[in-house]
Amino acid sequence: MKKLIMCLISILALNKTVFANNLVEIQTSITEDKTKAIKIFESYEEADVKNMLFEDFQQDGFKYIKNSVDIEKVTKTDTIKATETLDVILTKEEKEKLSNLEIINLFQDGLPYEKYGYKGILQKDLTTLKIEPNKTESTTTYTNQTITLNQKKEYYGLESNDYALIPKTITKNGVTLNLVDANFVSTNNEAISSVANTSVGTLYNCTATYSGSYIKKIPNTKTNVIDYKATMEYKGDISKEIFEKNLITVSYVGNKIVDLTVPVVATTSGGILGGVIFFFVKRNVKVYNLINGSYQLIGKCKLTQKDRTINLTHLSMKAQSNIYKIIIDNSAYKNLNNQEINITLNNITKLQKLQNQVIDVTF
């Protein structure tokens, strides 16, 4: 379970770290005395400098360790056109009293715009003023109108010119029309007599006129404007800053790389100077831990041909993350080059083939 927890912590730590290898290095400069160096990187992605890991480096016998990081955000301006509409409500009295110029002055001079990251001040376009009814109410009244209908109707083959032979009323479109006039014309036409199926020699044709009236309600709708709405367009340029790239300047402090293996001369107890020279091995391994975005020295330990184990357990009390950088001095590296060493933290041991003086390890 403990190994699983350590593994999860390691994965989370790595996911939060952005390695400088993902950036493009565009410039490196080193001072004449080689005690300071500057590297400039370029990135076309937004980056969190606090979680960015910049590797230390060696050059011309000096070890350069990161000292500070500065970031310059480079942007470009995107400008587009925008239009917004404002309205002002006018009473009937204001509409009748005010001129168009006075109504225009009711609108604010500039309209601040801020949407979707764009900002700007729009100005009113005087040519776009419109005044229209806003709220209205309608009333309807009715008046009675007398509509008169007239209808002529022909009757043929009547036996006499008697009014009793023709209808006194007829119906048209649901309205009853009364007989107002009848014009009888006599005829001896045998064809008509034959049609009438009568033996009477004299028959009559009649043109009857009917007339009638009805009352129709005529609606009269009147619309009353309660108030008016004046509208005007505001136009202008709006702009926003768009991220283009980051320029990251990393400052390093340079220290000369020294051989920590010190020769010591021993003498015999009899006072005779012997030629015995041996090497006393000091702590030849520096251990750094990633703290607040930069590597800080937390301690040293020994690495020898006999004891090829780097034990980080006693140093882990000073660590604030599970990411370590181990630097082995020149002499120890030469003696153990291409040999396997052990790196131990608590109960976890990692086997590492020594092929570089700098070892990055995560627990």
C-alpha positions as CSV (number, residue, x, y, z in Angstrom):
1,M,0.0,0.0,0.0
2,K,2.8,2.4,0.9
3,K,4.5,1.8,-2.5
4,L,1.2,2.5,-4.2
5,I,0.7,5.8,-2.4
6,M,4.3,6.8,-3.3
7,C,3.7,5.9,-6.9
8,L,0.5,8.0,-7.0
9,I,2.2,11.0,-5.5
10,S,5.0,10.7,-8.1
11,I,2.5,10.7,-11.0
12,L,0.7,13.7,-9.6
13,A,3.9,15.6,-9.2
14,L,5.0,14.9,-12.7
15,N,1.6,15.9,-14.1
16,K,2.0,19.4,-12.6
17,T,5.6,19.9,-13.9
18,V,6.3,21.5,-17.3
19,F,9.8,20.6,-18.4
20,A,11.9,23.2,-20.2
21,N,12.6,20.6,-22.9
22,N,9.1,21.4,-24.2
23,L,10.2,25.0,-24.9
24,V,12.4,26.4,-27.7
25,E,15.7,27.8,-26.6
26,I,16.5,30.8,-28.7
27,Q,19.5,32.3,-26.9
28,T,22.2,31.5,-24.4
29,S,24.7,34.0,-23.0
30,I,27.5,33.5,-20.3
31,T,29.4,36.3,-18.6
32,E,33.1,36.6,-19.2
33,D,34.0,35.3,-15.7
34,K,31.5,32.4,-16.2
35,T,29.8,33.1,-12.9
36,K,26.4,34.0,-14.5
37,A,24.4,32.7,-17.5
38,I,21.1,33.5,-19.1
39,K,19.0,31.4,-21.3
40,I,16.0,32.7,-23.2
41,F,13.2,30.3,-24.2
42,E,10.2,30.8,-26.5
43,S,6.8,29.1,-26.0
44,Y,3.6,29.5,-28.0
45,E,1.5,28.0,-25.3
46,E,0.3,29.5,-22.0
47,A,2.7,28.3,-19.3
48,D,2.7,28.3,-15.5
49,V,6.3,29.3,-14.6
50,K,5.8,28.2,-11.0
51,N,5.6,24.6,-12.1
52,M,8.2,24.8,-14.8
53,L,11.4,22.8,-14.4
54,F,14.5,24.1,-16.0
55,E,17.5,21.8,-16.0
56,D,20.9,22.8,-14.6
57,F,23.7,22.5,-17.1
58,Q,27.5,22.2,-17.3
59,Q,29.8,24.0,-19.6
60,D,33.5,24.7,-19.8
61,G,34.1,23.3,-16.3
62,F,31.3,25.3,-14.6
63,K,28.1,24.0,-13.2
64,Y,25.1,26.4,-13.7
65,I,22.2,26.3,-11.3
66,K,18.9,28.1,-11.9
67,N,18.6,31.3,-9.9
68,S,15.5,33.1,-11.2
69,V,12.8,33.0,-13.9
70,D,11.1,35.9,-15.6
71,I,8.3,35.7,-18.2
72,E,7.3,38.2,-20.7
73,K,3.9,37.7,-22.3
74,V,3.8,38.8,-26.0
75,T,0.4,39.6,-27.3
76,K,-1.2,41.1,-30.5
77,T,-4.2,43.3,-30.8
78,D,-7.3,42.1,-32.7
79,T,-9.7,44.9,-33.8
80,I,-13.2,44.4,-35.3
81,K,-16.3,46.5,-35.9
82,A,-19.3,46.4,-33.5
83,T,-22.8,47.8,-33.5
84,E,-25.2,48.1,-30.5
85,T,-28.7,49.6,-30.3
86,L,-30.1,51.7,-27.4
87,D,-33.7,52.9,-27.0
88,V,-35.3,55.8,-25.1
89,I,-39.1,55.8,-24.2
90,L,-40.9,59.1,-24.9
91,T,-44.3,60.2,-23.7
92,K,-46.8,61.6,-26.2
93,E,-46.1,65.1,-24.8
94,E,-42.3,64.7,-25.2
95,K,-42.8,63.3,-28.8
96,E,-44.9,66.4,-29.8
97,K,-42.7,68.9,-27.9
98,L,-39.1,67.8,-28.7
99,S,-37.3,68.1,-31.9
100,N,-35.2,65.3,-33.4
101,L,-32.0,67.0,-32.2
102,E,-33.3,67.3,-28.7
103,I,-34.3,63.6,-28.8
104,I,-30.8,62.7,-30.0
105,N,-29.4,64.5,-27.0
106,L,-31.3,62.2,-24.7
107,F,-28.9,59.4,-25.7
108,Q,-25.6,59.1,-24.0
109,D,-22.6,60.3,-26.0
110,G,-20.5,57.1,-25.8
111,L,-21.4,53.5,-25.1
112,P,-18.8,51.3,-23.4
113,Y,-18.5,47.9,-25.0
114,E,-17.2,44.8,-23.2
115,K,-18.1,41.3,-24.6
116,Y,-16.2,38.1,-25.4
117,G,-12.9,39.8,-24.3
118,Y,-13.3,42.7,-26.7
119,K,-13.4,46.3,-25.3
120,G,-14.1,49.7,-26.8
121,I,-16.2,52.9,-26.8
122,L,-19.0,53.0,-29.4
123,Q,-20.3,56.4,-30.7
124,K,-23.9,57.1,-31.7
125,D,-24.7,57.2,-35.4
126,L,-27.1,60.3,-35.7
127,T,-28.4,59.0,-39.0
128,T,-30.0,55.9,-37.5
129,L,-32.5,57.7,-35.2
130,K,-36.0,56.0,-35.4
131,I,-39.1,57.0,-33.5
132,E,-42.0,54.5,-33.5
133,P,-45.1,53.9,-31.4
134,N,-44.3,51.8,-28.4
135,K,-47.5,51.1,-26.5
136,T,-50.9,51.5,-28.1
137,E,-54.5,50.9,-27.0
138,S,-57.5,50.3,-29.4
139,T,-61.2,51.1,-28.8
140,T,-64.1,50.0,-31.1
141,T,-67.5,51.7,-31.4
142,Y,-70.4,50.6,-33.7
143,T,-72.9,52.6,-35.8
144,N,-76.2,51.3,-37.4
145,Q,-76.5,51.5,-41.1
146,T,-79.6,50.7,-43.1
147,I,-78.9,48.5,-46.1
148,T,-81.6,48.4,-48.8
149,L,-81.9,45.4,-51.2
150,N,-83.9,45.5,-54.5
151,Q,-84.8,42.6,-56.6
152,K,-86.8,42.3,-59.9
153,K,-88.6,39.0,-60.7
154,E,-90.4,37.9,-63.9
155,Y,-93.7,36.0,-64.0
156,Y,-95.0,34.5,-67.3
157,G,-98.4,33.3,-68.6
158,L,-100.6,34.8,-66.0
159,E,-104.4,34.5,-66.6
160,S,-105.0,38.0,-65.6
161,N,-103.3,41.2,-64.5
162,D,-104.4,40.6,-60.9
163,Y,-101.9,41.3,-58.1
164,A,-103.2,38.3,-56.3
165,L,-101.5,36.1,-58.8
166,I,-98.0,37.1,-57.8
167,P,-96.2,36.7,-54.3
168,K,-96.3,39.7,-52.1
169,T,-92.9,38.9,-50.5
170,I,-89.7,37.1,-51.5
171,T,-86.4,36.3,-49.6
172,K,-83.0,37.4,-50.6
173,N,-79.8,36.6,-48.6
174,G,-82.0,36.0,-45.6
175,V,-83.8,39.3,-45.9
176,T,-87.6,39.5,-46.6
177,L,-88.4,41.8,-49.6
178,N,-91.9,43.2,-50.1
179,L,-93.7,43.8,-53.4
180,V,-93.6,47.5,-54.3
181,D,-94.5,47.4,-58.0
182,A,-95.8,45.1,-60.8
183,N,-95.9,45.8,-64.5
184,F,-98.3,43.5,-66.5
185,V,-98.0,43.0,-70.2
186,S,-100.7,41.2,-72.2
187,T,-99.9,38.7,-75.0
188,N,-101.9,36.4,-77.3
189,N,-98.8,34.3,-78.1
190,E,-100.0,30.7,-78.6
191,A,-96.6,29.5,-77.5
192,I,-97.0,31.1,-74.2
193,S,-100.6,29.7,-73.9
194,S,-99.2,26.3,-74.7
195,V,-96.5,26.7,-72.0
196,A,-99.1,27.9,-69.5
197,N,-101.3,24.9,-70.4
198,T,-104.4,27.0,-70.7
199,S,-107.1,27.6,-73.3
200,V,-107.3,31.2,-72.5
201,G,-106.4,33.3,-75.5
202,T,-105.1,36.3,-73.6
203,L,-102.2,35.9,-71.0
204,Y,-100.0,38.3,-69.1
205,N,-96.4,38.6,-68.3
206,C,-95.4,40.5,-65.1
207,T,-92.2,42.2,-64.0
208,A,-92.4,42.5,-60.3
209,T,-90.2,44.8,-58.2
210,Y,-89.4,43.9,-54.5
211,S,-87.6,45.9,-52.0
212,G,-86.5,45.4,-48.4
213,S,-84.0,46.6,-45.8
214,Y,-82.0,45.5,-42.8
215,I,-79.8,47.1,-40.1
216,K,-76.0,46.5,-40.3
217,K,-73.6,47.4,-37.4
218,I,-70.5,49.1,-38.8
219,P,-67.4,48.9,-36.5
220,N,-65.3,52.0,-36.0
221,T,-61.9,51.1,-34.4
222,K,-59.6,53.9,-33.1
223,T,-56.0,53.3,-32.1
224,N,-54.5,55.5,-29.4
225,V,-50.7,55.8,-29.0
226,I,-49.7,55.7,-25.3
227,D,-46.0,56.4,-25.7
228,Y,-43.1,56.2,-28.3
229,K,-39.8,54.4,-28.5
230,A,-36.8,56.2,-30.0
231,T,-33.9,53.9,-31.1
232,M,-30.3,54.7,-32.2
233,E,-27.3,52.6,-33.2
234,Y,-23.9,53.0,-31.7
235,K,-20.9,52.0,-33.9
236,G,-17.2,51.8,-33.5
237,D,-14.0,49.7,-33.3
238,I,-13.5,47.2,-30.5
239,S,-10.3,45.2,-29.7
240,K,-8.8,42.6,-27.4
241,E,-5.3,41.3,-26.7
242,I,-4.6,37.8,-28.1
243,F,-1.8,35.7,-26.6
244,E,1.0,35.1,-29.2
245,K,3.9,33.7,-27.2
246,N,5.9,33.7,-24.0
247,L,9.5,34.8,-23.8
248,I,11.0,33.2,-20.7
249,T,14.4,34.4,-19.4
250,V,16.2,32.0,-17.0
251,S,19.1,33.3,-14.9
252,Y,21.8,30.8,-13.7
253,V,24.6,31.1,-11.1
254,G,27.8,29.4,-12.2
255,N,30.2,27.6,-9.9
256,K,33.5,26.0,-10.9
257,I,33.4,22.2,-10.7
258,V,36.1,20.9,-8.3
259,D,37.4,17.4,-7.5
260,L,36.4,16.7,-3.9
261,T,38.9,13.7,-3.6
262,V,41.7,15.0,-1.3
263,P,45.0,13.2,-1.0
264,V,46.5,12.8,2.5
265,V,50.1,11.9,3.4
266,A,50.6,9.6,6.4
267,T,53.9,9.1,8.5
268,T,55.1,6.0,10.4
269,S,55.2,5.9,14.2
270,G,59.0,5.6,14.1
271,G,59.4,9.0,12.6
272,I,60.5,7.6,9.2
273,L,58.6,9.4,6.4
274,G,56.9,6.7,4.4
275,G,55.8,6.9,0.9
276,V,52.3,5.7,1.7
277,I,49.7,8.0,0.0
278,F,46.0,7.1,0.2
279,F,42.8,8.8,-0.8
280,F,40.3,9.8,1.9
281,V,36.9,9.9,0.3
282,K,34.7,12.7,1.4
283,R,31.0,13.1,0.8
284,N,31.0,13.2,-3.0
285,V,27.3,13.3,-3.8
286,K,25.1,16.4,-3.6
287,V,21.3,15.9,-3.3
288,Y,18.8,18.5,-4.5
289,N,15.1,18.6,-4.0
290,L,12.4,20.4,-6.1
291,I,11.1,23.1,-3.7
292,N,8.7,25.9,-4.9
293,G,9.7,25.4,-8.5
294,S,13.5,25.3,-8.1
295,Y,16.0,22.7,-7.0
296,Q,17.5,23.4,-3.6
297,L,20.4,21.6,-1.9
298,I,19.2,19.5,1.0
299,G,22.3,17.5,1.9
300,K,25.3,15.4,0.8
301,C,26.3,11.7,1.1
302,K,29.0,9.2,0.1
303,L,29.3,6.9,-2.9
304,T,32.2,4.5,-3.0
305,Q,33.2,1.4,-5.0
306,K,32.5,-0.6,-1.9
307,D,29.2,1.0,-0.9
308,R,27.4,1.9,-4.1
309,T,24.2,3.0,-2.4
310,I,22.8,6.6,-2.2
311,N,20.5,6.6,0.8
312,L,18.0,9.6,0.7
313,T,16.1,8.5,3.8
314,H,17.9,10.7,6.2
315,L,17.7,13.7,3.9
316,S,14.0,13.3,3.1
317,M,13.1,15.3,6.2
318,K,14.3,18.5,4.4
319,A,12.5,17.5,1.2
320,Q,9.2,19.1,0.1
321,S,8.5,17.0,-3.0
322,N,9.3,13.6,-4.3
323,I,11.4,14.9,-7.1
324,Y,15.2,14.8,-6.6
325,K,18.3,15.7,-8.6
326,I,21.5,14.0,-7.6
327,I,24.9,15.3,-8.7
328,I,28.0,13.1,-8.5
329,D,31.5,14.6,-8.5
330,N,34.0,13.9,-11.2
331,S,36.2,11.4,-9.3
332,A,33.4,9.3,-8.1
333,Y,31.8,9.3,-11.5
334,K,35.0,8.2,-13.2
335,N,35.5,5.3,-10.7
336,L,31.9,4.1,-11.0
337,N,31.1,5.0,-14.6
338,N,28.7,2.4,-16.3
339,Q,28.3,0.5,-13.0
340,E,25.0,0.0,-11.3
341,I,24.2,1.9,-8.1
342,N,21.3,1.9,-5.7
343,I,19.2,4.9,-4.8
344,T,17.1,4.3,-1.7
345,L,14.3,6.2,0.0
346,N,12.6,4.6,3.0
347,N,11.7,1.0,1.8
348,I,11.9,1.8,-1.9
349,T,15.2,1.1,-3.9
350,K,15.8,2.0,-7.5
351,L,18.6,0.4,-9.5
352,Q,20.4,3.0,-11.7
353,K,23.2,2.4,-14.2
354,L,25.6,5.3,-13.8
355,Q,26.0,7.0,-17.2
356,N,25.8,10.7,-16.2
357,Q,27.0,12.8,-13.3
358,V,23.5,14.2,-13.0
359,I,20.7,11.8,-12.0
360,D,17.0,12.8,-11.9
361,V,14.9,10.5,-9.8
362,T,11.3,10.6,-8.6
363,F,9.8,8.5,-5.8
